Amino acid sequence: MTESAPLNTQNIEAGDHEAYMRLALSLATKSPPKPTNYRVGAVVVDAATNAILATGYTLELPGNTHAEQCCFEKLAKKYAVAANHLSEALPDGVLLYTTVEPCSERLSGNLPCVDRILAIGKRIKTVYVGVQEPEKFVSQNSGKQKLKEAGIEFVHVGGLEKEILEVATAGHEKGS
């Protein structure tokens, strides 16, 4: 995976989860390598139309922003609603692709991504994940469990784990 991989948002067929995960991975490469966060990419798709509603990556927007948070902030701006009112604006059956499992705790004190997903409610029907969150910063991420308890499907998209972890941990000290 090269750092300058172009984003090809055209011609991804509905249900091609690997292609959407590759798109999310290409977004993650845009995030600056830092020892204090994972480089994550995310894509929000309307399942009914296969339209990409938003994309995001770690630190894309000002502040200590995560990829999913960037997607939701862009959607809030697009639909002219507060982020906590996205459930009123988004279509039913939204899919979220994210290279790393959504966080269930933020050491910075910001709202965890899984709580942002839950605030949107049943509009997000499935979260597709490339890898579970490594336990470097927060141990025992409970995001998967919280999503399943809320009736949101959690699906692992396999095959890209090595690439995702290489990108996610760029900037981290090796062996730590």
C-alpha positions in Angstrom: 0.0 0.0 0.0 1.6 3.2 -1.1 1.1 6.4 0.9 -0.2 8.3 -2.2 -2.8 5.7 -3.2 -5.5 7.6 -5.2 -9.1 7.4 -3.9 -11.2 5.6 -6.4 -14.8 6.1 -5.2 -16.3 5.2 -8.6 -17.3 1.7 -9.7 -17.4 0.0 -6.3 -20.2 -2.5 -6.6 -22.8 -2.8 -3.8 -21.7 -5.5 -1.4 -18.0 -5.3 -2.3 -16.9 -5.0 1.3 -13.2 -5.5 0.5 -13.3 -2.6 -2.1 -14.9 -0.3 0.5 -12.3 -1.4 3.1 -9.5 -0.7 0.6 -11.0 2.8 0.1 -11.0 3.3 3.9 -7.4 2.1 4.1 -6.4 4.5 1.3 -8.0 7.3 3.4 -6.1 6.2 6.5 -2.8 6.8 4.7 -3.6 10.5 4.6 -3.6 10.7 8.4 -0.3 12.0 9.8 1.8 9.3 11.5 1.9 10.0 15.3 2.9 7.9 18.3 -0.3 8.9 20.1 -3.0 7.6 17.8 -3.9 5.1 15.1 -4.3 6.1 11.5 -7.8 5.1 10.6 -10.0 5.6 7.6 -13.8 5.4 7.4 -16.4 5.5 4.7 -20.2 6.0 5.1 -22.4 4.4 2.4 -26.1 4.5 1.7 -27.0 0.8 1.4 -30.1 1.6 -0.8 -28.3 3.6 -3.4 -24.6 2.5 -2.9 -23.7 6.2 -2.7 -20.8 7.3 -0.6 -22.2 9.8 1.8 -19.0 10.8 3.6 -15.3 9.8 4.0 -12.9 10.6 6.8 -9.6 9.8 8.4 -7.9 10.4 11.7 -7.0 14.1 12.3 -8.6 15.2 9.0 -10.6 17.9 10.8 -9.3 20.2 13.5 -8.9 18.8 17.0 -8.1 15.3 18.0 -10.6 13.9 15.5 -11.1 10.2 14.7 -12.1 8.9 11.3 -15.7 8.1 12.1 -16.1 11.5 13.9 -14.8 13.3 10.8 -17.4 11.4 8.7 -20.2 12.4 11.1 -19.1 16.0 11.3 -19.1 16.3 7.5 -22.5 14.7 7.3 -23.8 17.1 10.0 -22.6 20.0 7.9 -23.9 18.5 4.6 -27.4 18.1 6.1 -27.2 21.3 8.2 -28.0 19.5 11.5 -26.0 19.1 14.7 -24.0 15.9 14.8 -26.3 14.5 17.6 -29.3 15.0 15.2 -27.9 13.0 12.3 -30.5 10.3 13.0 -33.1 12.8 11.7 -31.2 13.4 8.4 -29.6 10.2 7.3 -31.4 7.6 5.2 -32.3 4.2 6.6 -29.7 1.4 6.1 -26.4 3.3 6.4 -23.2 1.3 6.3 -20.0 2.3 8.0 -16.7 0.9 6.9 -13.8 1.6 9.3 -10.3 0.2 9.2 -10.1 -0.2 13.0 -12.9 -1.0 15.4 -14.6 2.1 16.6 -13.2 3.2 20.0 -15.3 2.8 23.1 -13.2 5.1 25.2 -11.2 8.3 24.5 -8.3 9.1 26.7 -8.7 12.8 25.5 -12.1 13.0 27.0 -13.8 13.3 23.6 -17.0 11.3 22.9 -16.0 7.8 21.8 -16.8 6.8 18.2 -19.1 3.9 19.3 -21.2 6.4 21.3 -21.4 8.7 18.2 -22.6 5.6 16.2 -25.2 4.7 18.9 -26.4 8.4 18.9 -27.3 8.0 15.2 -29.3 5.0 16.2 -30.8 2.4 13.8 -29.9 4.5 10.7 -26.5 2.8 10.8 -27.4 -0.9 10.2 -24.0 -2.4 9.8 -20.4 -1.5 10.9 -17.7 -3.2 8.8 -14.3 -3.4 10.5 -10.9 -4.3 9.2 -9.2 -5.1 12.5 -10.1 -4.9 16.2 -8.6 -2.0 18.1 -5.1 -3.0 19.4 -4.8 -2.7 23.1 -2.0 -0.1 23.1 -4.0 2.9 24.3 -7.2 1.4 25.7 -7.6 -2.2 26.7 -10.7 -4.2 26.1 -12.6 -2.1 23.6 -16.3 -2.8 24.2 -17.4 -1.2 20.9 -18.3 -4.4 19.2 -20.5 -5.5 22.2 -22.2 -2.2 22.5 -23.1 -2.1 18.8 -24.4 -5.7 18.8 -26.5 -4.9 22.0 -28.0 -2.0 20.1 -29.0 -4.2 17.2 -26.2 -2.8 14.9 -24.5 -5.6 12.9 -20.7 -5.8 13.4 -18.9 -7.5 10.5 -15.2 -8.2 10.2 -13.9 -7.8 6.7 -10.9 -10.1 6.5 -7.8 -10.2 4.4 -6.3 -6.7 4.9 -5.3 -7.0 8.6 -1.5 -6.7 7.9 -1.8 -3.7 5.7 -4.3 -2.0 8.0 -2.1 -2.5 11.1 1.0 -1.2 9.2 -0.8 2.0 8.3 -2.6 2.3 11.6 0.6 2.1 13.6 2.9 4.2 11.5 4.7 6.6 13.8 4.5 4.3 16.7 7.7 2.9 18.3 8.1 -0.7 17.1 8.0 -3.3 19.8 6.0 -1.2 22.2 
